[in-house]
């Protein structure tokens, strides 16, 4: 079967109907034992301004799919289009350069985007204010808490001015209270900016807490098993009864996928 490369397409003739379109994407890796199928026939759209969480057990291919959408790897088959250009990517680890200040880390992304030197400082300050780190421009990475580092990483991702923000378990290493605060902040920033978000997590309550739509991947190879539209009004809390109820339903489906995989 011929390999079809991932592509970023600018659609100018027709209205933009999606921030990302994944069509029949499969991904295999070849090792000593031969080809290993990680993702199998994934078809998924993310609408402009939509917040989608991608949920599944460890090893189901969530991060692999994010890397394909980001253009860090290529699908074995299928196509990926991102009309707004290359997406911004935020990892579980902040990946900030420790020899730069918080503001300089953001300014580096602005520089790569072609923003002039005179404008970079002002824009970095604006983005730090957006993530509620006003006055932190000159702080070194070691002076920042874990939550503050993730806020800077979020500001740096937003500095790329992409229509699509890909987030790979960005809050997994944080304590529960800090994570909850950053859930609020991410929801606010998403609503203020209108950016589309595809957020990978293995935490069911986090998925329901944040998303307009939850997509569950099956285990090895990853296929889209089920999807849920989340109609719970924002702002939401982890402990809200409606969040807990939907989380329980999704958890039962997730357990079923894990059990099914264990029987193969």
N, C-alpha and C positions, 0 to 999 in steps of 0.2 A: 504494500500500500504506500502510495507516494506521501512524502512528508509535506505538510502545508505549514508554512512559517507563520508565527504570530505577526500581526501588523497593527500599526496605528494609522487610522485613516481620518482625514479631515473631510467631513461631509458638508459641502457648501450649497449644493443644489437643493437639498431637502432639509426640512426642519430636523434638528437633532432629537432623536427619540430615545436615546440611551447614552449613558456615560460609559458603559462597557457592554460589549456583546460577546459572549462565549458560545461558539457554535460547534457542537459535536467534537469537543476537545478530548483527546486521550494523550496520556504521557506514559512512556515506558523508559526504564533505565536498564542498561545492560551491564551485568556483572559476571563473575566466574560461572555462575549457574545458568547464565543465559538472560533473556529479556524478562524484566519484572514489571508488570502493569500496575501503575500507581493510581492513575485516573482513567476512567472508562466512560467515554461518550457524554461529557458534561456539556449541557446547554443551559445558559443562564443569561438573563439581561439584568443590568442595574440601571434604573431610570435616572434621569437628571434630578439631582437633589434627594435621591432616595438613600435611606440608611438600611443596609442589609447586613445581617450577621451570618457568618458561615460557621456551622457547628458540626462537631463530629469527634469520635474517639481519637486518641493519639495514633498517628501513623496512617490516618485515612486520606491524606493528601491535601489538607487545607492549605498548608504553607506552600506546597508545590504549586497549587493553583494560583495563589497570590503572586508567586515568583513569575509564573507564566504571564499573568496579566501585566505585571510591572515591566516585562520585557527582559528580565534577568535570565530567562531560559526560553526555549522554544518548544511548542507542543509537538508530539510525534505525529498526530493528525489533528485536523480541525483548524478553526480560525478564531482569532481574538481581535476585536476592533475597539479602539478607544478614541472616539472622534475628537476629544479635547486634547489629544496628544499624550505624552508619557505621563502615567499616574505618579503621584507622590507616594512614598512608601515609608511607613513607620514601624520599627521592629520592637520586639519585647525588650531588648537592651537599647538604651538611649543612643548609643553609638556617637556621642559627642566627642569632639577632639579636645582632650584635656588641656592642651597648651593654648587653647583659645578661650576667650571669655564667652559667656552666654550669647551676648550680642554678636560677637565675631563669628560664632558658629552659624548664626542665622544669616549674617552678612555674606558668608561664604556661599550659601545657597542662592542668595540674591545675585552675587557676582557671576555665578555660573549661568544664571538666567539672563545676564546681560544688563542688569540694573547699574546705572552709573554710580561712581564712588560717592558723589555728593548726595545721591538719593538713598543710598544703602542704609546709612545710620538712621535716618528718619523712618524708613520702612521697618527696620529691625525694632526700633522703639515702639512702633505701632503694633507690631505682631506680639511683642512682649506684653504690651498693655492688653491685647486681645486675650492672651492666656493668663492674665492677671499676675504678671511678673514685672509690673512697672518698677523701674529703678534697678533692675537686675542686669542691665547691659554689661557692666564691668565686672560682674562676679565670675570667678573661675568655677569650673565644673566641680572641683572638690569642696567648694563652699556651698553647694546646693544639695538639698535633700533629694531622695529618690523621686518623690512626686514632682519637685521643681525641675529636675532633670528631664522628666517625661514631658513637662509643659514646654520646656525649651525645644525638645525634639519635635513636639507638635507644632510649635511656631516655625521651626526650620522646615518641616514638611509643608506647611501652609505657604511658606516663602516661595515654594516652587510654582505657586499660582496654577495648580492643576485643577481640572474639574472633578477629579476622582482621587480620593484619599484611601489608600490601602493600609490597613492596620493589622499587624500580625501579633496578637496577644500582647498589646502594649502595656497592659496593667497587671499582668500575671505575677510579676515579682514584687508587687507592692502590698503593703498591709491592707486589711479590709477597709479601714476608715479612709486612708489616702485614696484607695481605689474608688470608693463611693463618691468622694469629693470630685475626682477626675471624671467619673461618669457624668456628674452634673455639668462639669466644665465642657466636656466633649459635646454633650447634648446642646448646651448653649451655643457653642462655636458652630456646630453643624447648622443650627437654626439661623444664626446670624449671617453666615457666609453662603449658605445654599449649596455647599460642596456635597457631592455624592460620596458616601462612605461604604466600603466593604471591609467588615471587621471580623477577623478570625478569632475564635475563642473555643475552649472546651468547657467553659463555665455556662451552664444552661441559664441560670438566673441573670448573669451578665448579658447574655444574648437577648433575653426578653426585656430586660431593663432598658436596653439601648435602642433596639431595632424597630423599624416599621415592618420588616419581614425577616423571618428566621429560616435559613436553608440548612437542612440536615443532610450530611454526606454519610453514605454507608461506609463500612470498613473494608478496605483492601480487596479489590481496588475501590477507590472512591467513586461513587455514583450518587446523583441526587436522589435521595430516598423519599423525602417529604419536605413540604414547605408550609409555613404558617404566616398569615398576615396578622400583625399585632395591632389591634384597634384600641389598646389601652391609652388614654390621653397622657401626654407629657405635661408636666414633669412626673416621672414615675420613681418609686422607691423599690429597692430590692425586697423589702418586707411587705409591700402592698399585696393584699389578698388576690387581686387579679393577676399580678405577676407570679405569685406563688402557684396559683391554679394552673396557668398555662405552662409554667416551668415543669410542674409535675407531669402534665400530659406529654411534653416533649421528652422529658427524662425517660418515660416508659418506652417511647419509640427508640431513643438512643440505646437503652438497655437491650431492647430487642435486636437492634443491629449488631451490638457487641456479642450477644448470645449466638446470633445467626452466624457471625464470622467464626466464633469459637467451635462451631460444629463442623466446619469445613476442613 
